[in-house]
Amino acid sequence: MSLEKIENLMAGIVAECGDEIVELYKKVPGGKRLRAKLVLKIAGESEQSIKLASIIELIHAASLLHDDVIDDALTRRGVESINATFGNKTAIMLGDILYSKAYEKLVGFNSTISSEVANAVALLSQGELLDVELSKQINLDKDKYFDMIYKKTAVLIEATAKCSANLANKDEQKYANYGKNLGLAFQVIDDVLDVIQNEKTLGKPALNDFKEGKTTLIYIDLINSLADDDRQKVMSFFKKELDDSQRMWLLQKVFQSGALKKSIDLAKSLGKEALEAVEGEENQVALQKVVRDMIEREF
């Protein structure tokens, strides 16, 4: 019921922009609303928490619209992306509208919450820029990878948790640490799923990251573990469309090298750190479920 209220409020906020924008917004895939669920698990259900969750989800939707343009993505969650259907300009402007409406509603919150969310959005954009820069060539620097995924993904989840704690008069730093580790784990698992899930389940082409120039943690560990000949072969696949035999060879190397297991183990370790940050909190069981929902996504 709470999620239905959030969906209705999001639709109502967008409706303030007119029927044409509403029809366009209806074509944006909704997703699992994991960030909205996080707000509810921490702050409970209230008028303010429903509003905060709606704002966060509008921001997240806007960031994905822009992300699809940057990545030239043709699908999003198994359906045609807005940029594929209506063009890049429409996708960018719709993203800008969602950002603007979210900010408009954000000013009704206290300065701590409004500042935290606004700063997270600025870092999101920095993360996108880092992603673009790192995609120009193979990146084997793990520090750069983690800096990028923190800004591009984890920072909004961190801000969501911290702001929800503020609403509920809970320890903001505890929940910020929970959200940060949760967000990092979430992105590492996204990178894992790119390798091991099929296109129908994933909602986008499998093994797409390396083709797009994204040297995720799996590829960093894989390349660093290989002998020279195999290393050069993997590196030659960077930004290339692979045939079936090349894809099978790459998958075999990923599994044999242990790179896949390393990423999964790291994500689970980050999830454990997230829970340790909020150990003893009264909503521990609910927070554990969020970790499971965000991390244990169909291996």
Summary of the structure (lengths in Angstrom):
residues: 299
radius of gyration: 19.4
end to end distance: 29.2
largest distance: 59.7
contacts: 993
relative contact order: 0.10
helix: 76%
strand: 1%
